[in-house]
Amino acid sequence: MFRRRESVPFSFVAESDRFRSNVTPPPRERATVSQLASRSLVGLTVVGGLVGALILGLPALSPAQSASHAEQTEAVHGH
């Protein structure tokens, strides 16, 4: 009822690693000037956003400012 698969010779399996296709892929299309400009604009926007977030986020992450801020609030409340 079920047909057994025929065994593959080992030499064929070993030679399959060295197999090279004789079909060459089609050449890549060159990007147009507008595509290059849009890619660079997107890249600059992403880099600018990261730099802006870093510049705006660094003051909030500095521990010296938060410690002095806590001392000022305690002095104001009189504790």
C-alpha positions in Angstrom: 0.0 0.0 0.0 2.7 2.5 1.0 5.7 2.7 -1.2 9.1 2.9 0.4 11.3 5.8 -0.6 14.4 4.7 -2.3 17.6 5.5 -0.6 19.8 8.3 -1.9 23.4 7.5 -2.6 25.8 9.2 -0.1 28.0 10.5 -2.9 25.1 12.5 -4.3 24.3 14.1 -1.0 28.0 15.0 -0.5 28.2 16.6 -3.9 25.1 18.6 -3.3 27.1 21.0 -1.1 29.4 21.9 -4.0 26.5 22.4 -6.5 26.6 25.8 -8.3 23.7 27.1 -10.2 24.3 28.3 -13.8 21.3 30.7 -13.6 22.5 34.2 -12.9 20.2 36.5 -11.0 18.9 39.6 -12.7 21.0 42.7 -12.2 19.8 45.0 -9.4 18.0 48.2 -10.4 19.8 51.4 -9.5 18.1 53.7 -7.1 16.8 56.9 -8.6 17.8 60.3 -7.3 14.4 60.8 -5.6 14.7 57.4 -3.9 18.2 58.2 -2.6 17.0 61.6 -1.3 14.0 60.1 0.4 16.1 57.4 2.1 18.6 60.0 3.3 15.8 62.2 4.6 14.3 59.4 6.5 17.7 58.5 8.0 18.3 62.1 9.0 14.9 62.3 10.6 15.5 59.2 12.7 18.9 60.3 13.8 17.6 63.8 14.6 14.8 62.3 16.7 17.2 60.1 18.6 19.6 63.0 19.3 16.7 65.3 20.3 15.4 62.6 22.7 18.9 62.3 24.2 19.3 66.0 24.6 15.9 66.4 26.3 16.2 63.3 28.4 19.7 63.8 29.8 18.7 66.5 32.3 16.0 64.3 33.7 18.4 61.4 34.2 21.1 63.3 36.0 21.2 62.3 39.7 22.8 65.5 41.0 19.8 67.6 40.0 17.2 65.3 41.5 19.1 65.2 44.8 19.2 69.0 45.1 15.6 69.1 44.1 14.6 66.8 47.0 16.6 68.9 49.5 14.8 72.0 48.2 11.4 70.5 48.7 12.2 69.3 52.2 13.4 72.9 53.1 10.2 74.4 51.7 8.0 72.1 53.7 10.1 72.6 56.9 10.9 68.9 57.7 
